[in-house]
């Protein structure tokens, strides 16, 4: 049986404010759901362990899709989100792939993180699949210098950040930071359209429309 670890944020508020953030729930659900009928074991982690906060906007009437709503109404699934393991205790050698979910919380606790750096570098060294969606690509800022040089990837774009009016709330613009690391950043022609990019063992999705596409490529890659 193949094994995938999913890593989520524990950040509940934008720094210095009372405005809530957290995981963009559909970015977990649509990836997780893709594997429900496959011979794959999935473990949910968060940076510190325990409860994963959910971005309230991601489950608002405007944003909540039917599949994500069904998972929200599943007590067993929601218990998994309340009792995650800490990445500090993760043995990456058990896993064939890692997936970093998004949500604005990640730009606070996925960066400058020694545990994420360890997971990335160990998995990369062993040719394991490393994947992310949306702001989850903030995890890639922990890669060793030059590891991302000329790597094709994507993540939430500057234009999309402007569209959701969070440029003043986040500590950096993800697209800019990935480019500073030398990555060959790609994006969809239209903002908020699905975009998935694969470069070797690295698979990335641009925005909340992309997790299922990421899951498909991860499944193919771990076969």
For each residue, the residues with C-beta under 8 A, 3 or more apart:
1: 39 40 41
2: 39 40 41 96 97 222
3: 40 41 42 43 94 95 96 97
4: 35 40 41 42 43 95 96 97 98 99 218 222
5: 42 43 45 90 92 95 97 98 99 119
6: 28 31 32 42 43 44 45 98 99 100 101
7: 45 46 47 87 98 99 100 101 116 119 136 139
8: 23 28 44 45 46 47 52 81 84 101 103
9: 22 23 46 47 52 53 101 103 105 106 108 109 110
10: 46 47 48 49 50 51 52 53 105 109
11: 21 22 47 53 104 105 106 108 109
12: 20 21 22 53 105
13: 17 18 19 20 21
14: 17 19 20 21 104 108 169 170
15: 108 171
16:
17: 13 14 169
18: 13
19: 13 14 169
20: 12 13 14 53 55 56
21: 11 12 13 14 53 55 103 104 105
22: 9 11 12 52 53 54 55 56 58 103 104 105
23: 8 9 27 28 52 53 54 55 58 81 101 102 103 105
24: 27 28 55 58 101 102 103 104 134 135 208
25: 28 29 54 55 58 59 68 71 72
26: 29 30 58 63 64 65 67 68 208 211
27: 23 24 30 31 101 102 103 133 134 136 208 211
28: 6 8 23 24 25 31 32 101 211
29: 25 26 32 33 67 68 71 211
30: 26 27 33 34 67 68 211 212 215
31: 6 27 28 34 35 99 101 133 211 212 214 215 218
32: 6 28 29 35 36 42 71
33: 29 30 36 67 71 212
34: 30 31 38 212 215 216 219
35: 4 31 32 38 40 42 215 219
36: 32 33
37:
38: 34 35 219
39: 1 2
40: 1 2 3 4 35 219
41: 1 2 3 4
42: 3 4 5 6 32 35
43: 3 4 5 6 85 95
44: 6 8 52 80 81 84 85
45: 5 6 7 8 49 84 85 86 87 90
46: 7 8 9 10 49 50 51 52 84 85 86 87
47: 7 8 9 10 11 86 87 109 110 113 115 116
48: 10 86 88 109
49: 10 45 46 84 85 86 87 88 89
50: 10 46 82 83 84 86
51: 10 46 81 82 83 84
52: 8 9 10 22 23 44 46 81 82 84
53: 9 10 11 12 20 21 22 23 105
54: 22 23 25 58 59 81
55: 20 21 22 23 24 25 58 59 103 104 105
56: 20 22 59 60
57: 60 62 63
58: 22 23 24 25 26 54 55 63 64 68 103 208
59: 25 54 55 56 63 64 68 72
60: 56 57 63 64
61: 64
62: 57
63: 26 57 58 59 60 208
64: 26 58 59 60 61 68 69 72
65: 26 68 69
66: 69 70
67: 26 29 30 33 70 71
68: 25 26 29 30 58 59 64 65 71 72
69: 64 65 66 72 73
70: 66 67 73 74
71: 25 29 32 33 67 68 74 77 78
72: 25 59 64 68 69 78
73: 69 70
74: 70 71 77 78
75: 78 79
76: 79 80
77: 71 74 80 81
78: 71 72 74 75 81 82
79: 75 76 82 83
80: 44 76 77 83 84
81: 8 23 44 51 52 54 77 78 84
82: 50 51 52 78 79
83: 50 51 79 80
84: 8 44 45 46 49 50 51 52 80 81
85: 43 44 45 46 49 89 90
86: 45 46 47 48 49 50 89 90
87: 7 45 46 47 49 90 115 116 119
88: 48 49 115
89: 49 85 86
90: 5 45 85 86 87 115 119
91: 94
92: 5 95 98 118 119 122 123 128
93: 122 126
94: 3 91
95: 3 4 5 43 92 98 123 128
96: 2 3 4 128 129 222
97: 2 3 4 5 128 129 130 131 218 221 222
98: 4 5 6 7 92 95 119 120 123 128 129 130 131
99: 4 5 6 7 31 131 132 133 136 214 215 218
100: 6 7 106 110 131 132 133 136 137 138 139
101: 6 7 8 9 23 24 27 28 31 106 132 133 134 136 211
102: 23 24 27 106 132 133 134 135 136 137 156 208
103: 8 9 21 22 23 24 27 55 58 106 134 135
104: 11 14 21 22 24 55 107 108 135 166 169 170
105: 9 10 11 12 21 22 23 53 55 108 109
106: 9 11 100 101 102 103 109 110 135 136 138 139
107: 104 110 111 135 138 170 171 172 174
108: 9 11 14 15 104 105 111 171
109: 9 10 11 47 48 105 106 113
110: 9 47 100 106 107 113 116 135 136 138 139 141 142
111: 107 108 138 139 141 142 171
112: 142
113: 47 109 110 116 117 139 142
114: 117 118
115: 47 87 88 90 118 119
116: 7 47 87 110 113 119 120 139 142
117: 113 114 120 121 142 143 144
118: 92 114 115 121 122
119: 5 7 87 90 92 98 115 116 122 123
120: 98 116 117 123 124 130 139 140 142 143 147
121: 117 118 124 125 143 144 147
122: 92 93 118 119 125 126
123: 92 95 98 119 120 126 128 129 130
124: 120 121 127 128 130 143 147 201
125: 121 122
126: 93 122 123
127: 124 201
128: 92 95 96 97 98 123 124 201
129: 96 97 98 123 201 203 218 221 222
130: 97 98 120 123 124 201 202 203
131: 97 98 99 100 202 203 204 205 214 217 218
132: 99 100 101 102 136 137 139 140 155 203 204 205 214
133: 27 31 99 100 101 102 136 137 204 205 206 207 208 210 211 214
134: 24 27 101 102 103 137 155 156 205 206 207 208 210
135: 24 102 103 104 106 107 110 138 155 156 174
136: 7 27 99 100 101 102 106 110 132 133 139 155
137: 100 102 132 133 134 140 153 154 155 156 174 178 204
138: 100 106 107 110 111 135 141 155 174 177
139: 7 100 106 110 111 113 116 120 132 136 142
140: 120 132 137 143 148 153 155 178 181 183
141: 110 111 138 177 178 181
142: 110 111 112 113 116 117 120 139
143: 117 120 121 124 140 147 148 181
144: 117 121 147
145:
146: 149 182
147: 120 121 124 143 144 151
148: 140 143 151 153 178 181 182 183
149: 146 181 182 183
150: 182 183 184
151: 147 148 182 183 184 199 200 202
152: 183 184 186 197 198 199
153: 137 140 148 178 183 184 185 186 197 199 202 204
154: 137 157 185 186 187 195 196 197 204 205 206
155: 132 134 135 136 137 138 140 174 175 178 185 204 206
156: 102 134 135 137 160 161 174 175 206 207
157: 154 160 161 174 175 187 191 206 207
158: 161 162 173 175 176
159: 162 163 187 191
160: 156 157 163 164 191 192 206 207
161: 156 157 158 164 166 167 170 173 174 175
162: 158 159 165 167
163: 159 160 191 192
164: 160 161
165: 162
166: 104 161 169 170
167: 161 162 170 173
168:
169: 14 17 19 104 166
170: 14 104 107 161 166 167 173
171: 15 107 108 111
172: 107 176 177
173: 158 161 167 170 176 177
174: 107 135 137 138 155 156 157 161 177 178
175: 155 156 157 158 161 178 179 185 187
176: 158 172 173 179 180
177: 138 141 172 173 174 180 181
178: 137 140 141 148 153 155 174 175 181 183 185
179: 175 176 182 183 185
180: 176 177
181: 140 141 143 148 149 177 178
182: 146 148 149 150 151 179
183: 140 148 149 150 151 152 153 178 179
184: 150 151 152 153 199
185: 153 154 155 175 178 179
186: 152 153 154 195 197
187: 154 157 159 175 191 195 206
188: 191 192 193 194 195 206 207
189: 193
190: 193
191: 157 159 160 163 187 188 207
192: 160 163 188 207 208 209
193: 188 189 190 206 207 209
194: 188 205 206 207 209 210 213
195: 154 186 187 188 205 206 207 210
196: 154 203 204 205 206 210 213 214 216 217
197: 152 153 154 186 203 204 205 206
198: 152 202 203 204 217 221
199: 151 152 153 184 202
200: 151
201: 124 127 128 129 130 221
202: 130 131 151 153 198 199
203: 129 130 131 132 196 197 198 214 217 218 221
204: 131 132 133 137 153 154 155 196 197 198 214
205: 131 132 133 134 154 194 195 196 197 210 211 213 214
206: 133 134 154 155 156 157 160 187 188 193 194 195 196 197 209 210
207: 133 134 156 157 160 188 191 192 193 194 195 210
208: 24 26 27 58 63 102 133 134 192 211
209: 192 193 194 206
210: 133 134 194 195 196 205 206 207 213 214
211: 26 27 28 29 30 31 101 133 205 208 214 215
212: 30 31 33 34 215 216
213: 194 196 205 210 216 217
214: 31 99 131 132 133 196 203 204 205 210 211 217 218
215: 30 31 34 35 99 211 212 218 219
216: 34 196 212 213 219 220
217: 131 196 198 203 213 214 220 221
218: 4 31 97 99 129 131 203 214 215 221 222
219: 34 35 38 40 215 216 222 223
220: 216 217 223
221: 97 129 198 201 203 217 218
222: 2 4 96 97 129 218 219
223: 219 220
